[in-house]
Amino acid sequence: MPAIVSFAGNSGSGKTTLMEKLIRELKAKGYRVATIKHTFHSIALDQPGKDSWRYIEAGSDAAVAVSREMMLLVKPLRADVTLEEVARVVGEDYDIILVEGFKRDNAPKVLVHRGAAGPLLSDLKEVIAIATDEPLKTKTRQFSLDDARGIAAFLEREFIKSPR
């Protein structure tokens, strides 16, 4: 299973922006990167009337649409899934999986903190670092929100197992 690291923080803290920068840094080093986003909002990736939507409506447990450019899996869920279950679907073809959300899961976490977005999240398990726009009084390792290169090097050193 690839290394999994989650990024958790308040809305507006910069999680997505930081992950975009990290993806670019890790890809530039030759790593295979996958991402998972956990959201509480409904997701509408498939459109009513399209074939994969029709298959799901007919009762298929999963539908995959494949083109030359991408593959899209539509799999209705009957209950909450764990990060580990989602990672199994993503597969083994990656060196690291970066996750936005799943803050209550046991995966190692980088807290993303922007002072203007609210207080630092607390009571989370497996916090390995904090990416922040202000110095915090904590023993947890801190990075600047702008230090994608440093965070990528930390992830490479501590979590990525395959050499490049």
SULFEN-V102690 format. One record per backbone hydrogen bond with DSSP energy under -1.0 kcal/mol. CO is the residue of the C=O (numbers start at 1). NH is the residue of the N-H. E is the energy in kcal/mol with one decimal. If there is no record, write none. Layout:
# SULFEN-V102690
co=(CO & CO)
nh=(NH & NH)
e=(E & E)
This chain:
# SULFEN-V102690
co=(3 & 5 & 6 & 7 & 8 & 10 & 14 & 15 & 16 & 17 & 18 & 19 & 20 & 21 & 22 & 23 & 24 & 26 & 27 & 32 & 32 & 34 & 36 & 47 & 50 & 51 & 52 & 53 & 54 & 55 & 56 & 63 & 65 & 70 & 72 & 74 & 82 & 83 & 84 & 85 & 86 & 87 & 95 & 96 & 97 & 98 & 99 & 100 & 102 & 108 & 109 & 109 & 110 & 111 & 113 & 114 & 115 & 126 & 129 & 130 & 131 & 132 & 136 & 141 & 143 & 144 & 146 & 147 & 148 & 149 & 150 & 151 & 152 & 153 & 154 & 155 & 155)
nh=(97 & 99 & 110 & 101 & 112 & 13 & 18 & 19 & 20 & 21 & 22 & 23 & 24 & 25 & 26 & 27 & 28 & 31 & 30 & 95 & 96 & 98 & 100 & 50 & 54 & 55 & 56 & 57 & 58 & 60 & 59 & 74 & 72 & 67 & 65 & 63 & 86 & 87 & 88 & 89 & 90 & 91 & 3 & 34 & 5 & 36 & 7 & 38 & 105 & 6 & 128 & 129 & 8 & 131 & 133 & 117 & 118 & 109 & 111 & 143 & 113 & 145 & 138 & 130 & 132 & 147 & 148 & 151 & 152 & 153 & 154 & 155 & 156 & 157 & 158 & 159 & 160)
e=(-3.0 & -2.6 & -2.8 & -2.0 & -3.2 & -1.8 & -2.6 & -2.6 & -2.4 & -1.9 & -2.5 & -2.7 & -2.0 & -2.3 & -2.9 & -2.8 & -2.1 & -2.3 & -1.8 & -2.5 & -1.5 & -2.7 & -2.9 & -2.3 & -2.5 & -2.4 & -2.0 & -2.6 & -1.7 & -2.4 & -1.4 & -3.2 & -2.8 & -2.8 & -2.6 & -2.7 & -2.0 & -2.7 & -1.9 & -1.4 & -2.2 & -2.3 & -1.3 & -2.1 & -2.3 & -2.1 & -3.2 & -3.0 & -1.7 & -3.1 & -3.2 & -1.2 & -1.9 & -3.3 & -1.0 & -2.4 & -1.2 & -3.2 & -2.5 & -2.8 & -3.3 & -1.5 & -1.3 & -2.2 & -2.7 & -1.9 & -1.1 & -2.3 & -2.7 & -2.1 & -2.1 & -2.7 & -2.6 & -2.5 & -2.6 & -2.6 & -1.5)
